[in-house]
Amino acid sequence: MDKIGIFYGIEKGMTAAMAQVMYRVLGDGIADEPVNVNRATVPGLLQYKALLLGVPSYGA
């Protein structure tokens, strides 16, 4: 697949919101809708040539 996969590591909060912002900026032609990494599968991740991974940074 030629689209970018966007995956984030939390159900709600700023990480999920930023994943949505990245998706809107990139557009549907470039990226697929963000997916919580807890719902991802290995074949689902491997279908992409590029991944954007978002994780929370509590206390950073």
Backbone as numpy.savetxt, mean C-alpha at the origin, in Angstrom:
# Nx Ny Nz CAx CAy CAz Cx Cy Cz
2.35 -7.85 -13.37 1.51 -6.67 -13.37 2.40 -5.44 -13.37
2.00 -4.43 -14.12 2.81 -3.22 -14.24 2.46 -2.15 -13.22
1.39 -2.34 -12.46 1.01 -1.34 -11.46 1.85 -1.49 -10.20
1.88 -0.44 -9.40 2.56 -0.45 -8.11 1.57 -0.95 -7.06
2.04 -1.83 -6.19 1.22 -2.30 -5.08 1.47 -1.43 -3.86
0.41 -0.97 -3.22 0.52 -0.16 -2.01 -0.02 -0.98 -0.85
0.84 -1.23 0.14 0.47 -2.02 1.30 0.82 -1.24 2.56
-0.06 -1.32 3.55 0.18 -0.60 4.80 -0.05 -1.55 5.97
0.54 -1.21 7.12 0.55 -2.15 8.23 -0.28 -1.77 9.43
-1.43 -1.16 9.24 -2.30 -0.86 10.36 -3.71 -0.64 9.82
-4.73 -0.90 10.62 -6.12 -0.80 10.17 -6.59 0.64 9.96
-6.14 1.55 10.80 -6.63 2.92 10.71 -5.52 3.88 11.10
-5.83 5.14 11.10 -4.83 6.12 11.49 -4.12 6.71 10.29
-3.02 7.38 10.57 -2.29 8.11 9.54 -1.65 7.21 8.49
-1.24 6.02 8.86 -0.61 5.12 7.88 -1.59 4.75 6.78
-2.79 4.36 7.15 -3.82 4.03 6.16 -4.21 5.26 5.36
-4.32 6.40 6.03 -4.69 7.64 5.33 -3.62 8.03 4.32
-2.36 7.90 4.68 -1.28 8.24 3.74 -1.23 7.27 2.57
-1.57 6.02 2.80 -1.64 5.05 1.70 -2.70 5.49 0.70
-3.83 5.98 1.19 -4.88 6.48 0.30 -4.43 7.72 -0.45
-3.69 8.60 0.21 -3.17 9.81 -0.45 -2.23 9.41 -1.57
-1.32 8.47 -1.31 -0.38 8.02 -2.35 -1.13 7.43 -3.54
-2.16 6.65 -3.25 -2.96 6.06 -4.32 -3.63 7.14 -5.17
-4.22 8.14 -4.52 -4.88 9.22 -5.27 -3.88 10.03 -6.09
-2.70 10.27 -5.55 -1.68 11.04 -6.27 -1.17 10.24 -7.48
-0.90 8.97 -7.28 -0.39 8.14 -8.38 -1.46 7.85 -9.41
-2.68 7.64 -8.96 -3.78 7.35 -9.88 -3.95 5.88 -10.16
-5.13 5.54 -10.63 -5.50 4.15 -10.89 -4.70 3.53 -12.03
-4.18 4.34 -12.91 -3.39 3.79 -14.01 -2.00 3.35 -13.60
-1.53 3.83 -12.45 -0.17 3.53 -11.99 -0.16 2.58 -10.80
-1.13 2.74 -9.90 -1.14 1.95 -8.66 -2.49 1.30 -8.43
-2.45 0.19 -7.72 -3.69 -0.45 -7.26 -4.07 0.14 -5.92
-5.34 -0.04 -5.54 -5.81 0.48 -4.26 -5.01 -0.13 -3.11
-4.79 0.66 -2.06 -4.02 0.17 -0.91 -4.69 -1.03 -0.24
-3.84 -1.91 0.28 -4.29 -3.13 0.95 -3.58 -3.24 2.29
-4.33 -3.60 3.34 -3.69 -3.87 4.62 -2.83 -5.11 4.46
-1.59 -5.03 4.89 -0.66 -6.14 4.70 -1.14 -7.41 5.42
-1.97 -7.25 6.44 -2.54 -8.43 7.12 -3.45 -9.24 6.20
-3.94 -8.62 5.17 -4.83 -9.31 4.22 -4.10 -9.72 2.94
-2.82 -9.43 2.88 -2.04 -9.73 1.67 -1.57 -11.18 1.69
-1.35 -11.71 0.49 -0.79 -13.05 0.34 0.53 -12.93 -0.40
1.35 -13.94 -0.30 2.63 -13.92 -1.02 2.40 -13.79 -2.52
1.50 -14.58 -3.12 1.26 -14.39 -4.56 0.74 -12.98 -4.88
-0.05 -12.41 -3.96 -0.54 -11.06 -4.16 0.57 -10.03 -4.18
1.57 -10.21 -3.32 2.72 -9.30 -3.30 3.62 -9.51 -4.52
3.79 -10.75 -4.92 4.71 -11.06 -6.02 4.19 -10.65 -7.39
2.92 -10.28 -7.49 2.39 -9.88 -8.78 2.87 -8.49 -9.20
3.47 -7.75 -8.27 3.92 -6.39 -8.56 5.42 -6.33 -8.80
5.82 -5.42 -9.67 7.24 -5.17 -9.90 7.78 -4.17 -8.89
6.88 -3.37 -8.29 7.27 -2.38 -7.28 6.21 -2.34 -6.18
6.67 -2.13 -4.96 5.78 -2.05 -3.81 6.06 -0.76 -3.03
5.00 -0.15 -2.52 5.12 0.92 -1.54 4.60 0.33 -0.24
5.45 0.34 0.79 5.09 -0.25 2.06 5.02 0.85 3.12
3.89 0.94 3.79 3.72 1.93 4.84 3.57 1.26 6.19
4.38 1.70 7.15 4.30 1.17 8.51 4.26 2.33 9.49
3.61 2.14 10.63 3.55 3.22 11.61 4.92 3.42 12.26
5.13 4.62 12.76 6.40 4.93 13.44 6.12 5.60 14.77
5.47 4.87 15.65 5.11 5.38 16.96 6.37 5.80 17.73
6.35 6.98 18.25 7.45 7.45 19.09 8.73 7.78 18.36
8.69 7.81 17.04 9.92 8.09 16.29 10.22 9.57 16.26
